[in-house]
Amino acid sequence: MSETPPLAVLARGLMQTGPWGRVYGPLDLEIPAGGLTILQCPAGPGRTALQMTLAGRMKHKSGVLTVLGRTGVGKIFPLAGLAAIADLDAVYASVRVVDLVTEQLRWDAPWYRIVRRADQETYERFCAPVFGELPPPPLDEYVENLSELDGLLLRVALANTGRPPLLVVGNIDQVTSDENQRTLVRRLVALGREQTVITCTVNTVDPALGYREQIVVELDPEGEE
């Protein structure tokens, strides 16, 4: 008899409301630990709010949420990284890659440590877990000139420096090229070898890319506005 695989996320009756009514839910959700799980759900504030909830950045209104054995935003927050969420981790287009990387390295370092401007060796080490075999964009490139794929992977790298056990990544639809989107999924699958990675899309993703599971999520299961 096979054992039930462990869960990274268990939600029962999870719901969020705002000033104008229900944002999502109530919904039940089970996400396995490890690998890449893709949530297939419509774009909009409900999806963003759900991802923020799973990453411990937003307190849900009702229901039960357990993430890696913990409940409550204060306990979930340290376990999760959140990347590529519109308006939350957007970066200034007029800054260079080196400035973003240096700022993140300084943010991660103890207050008493002096962190110099990122050099090429440090940068490659910084990007390696996320970019893998892909060449990272040049250090002196401006963010506004990055491709969709490079820009999104850089945002993931900035959010993933601490290698948290859970990594929640916006949505793969931000990369419009089919081939680049497939490359993005492969890179998230690679991160899933050591972390639990969750992302979203509105479409069905080719299972040959190696993700753990794709789950259809009804953000508004009762059909209410």
Steps between C-alpha positions, in 0.01 A plus 500: 500500500652831386541783745315829452755762385555788743322829437660843489163676502169390645205739480142438603226754437760769431341836421603861466273803491558868435308826524289405199430139590658161449841488333533121477362185655393321692734241354681182598854448383768234540847563360766229528838571654788531256503559129307755298122524538308715251166648602274547199267788576384827343712811530391780728506623859368168632799309365745760630337496843513121512872495420568765762303294752695183422827691546396646835469856370124529550272376775196310374153590621377150584585134465812307596842522335804292590828559316786261571339411830449859615196724525473879525669762285771566757617139487450445127675820388856387589454174310399653169643711222271699270610607153368658181176632647385816321534819708665309787851428378504711186840656438584841360564476126768768508733315737771257400519133591812558711312747719218254571736215580721714724196632687374145561841380618516790745149430620588137568828576680532569874483872579865511600636351177611727219379365165679638196348545158424162344770375263460242223600202714259594778227568245536162330487327838192708588318401179615139468216324691231675293661544158675163495661449161346822366732802478384776735458849352804729509565671831502846342173448309202717585194312625281658232711328233469149641296237319181375665672176599816662638298760687279243668786266586690792653199583720490136611872508578456816709222335701676167539840593645413336833373183328180483709326162507199650318529725193190660351551644150243731340386345175674352200271690262719807551731336245307512173732293279398134508861379490615741770204400714605138470852600600360684802304195610811284468694741721224496764498120483876507567447720807235253611766235552593674825195718571124493466418737213152628417404706197185580301368507146169522320596225257577130504875434516671210323564230766813396310670806652526311828291695749357314798132579456261743331193583708189675372396756762152648500556836666126566504350150539154629586482723195447821696622840389 
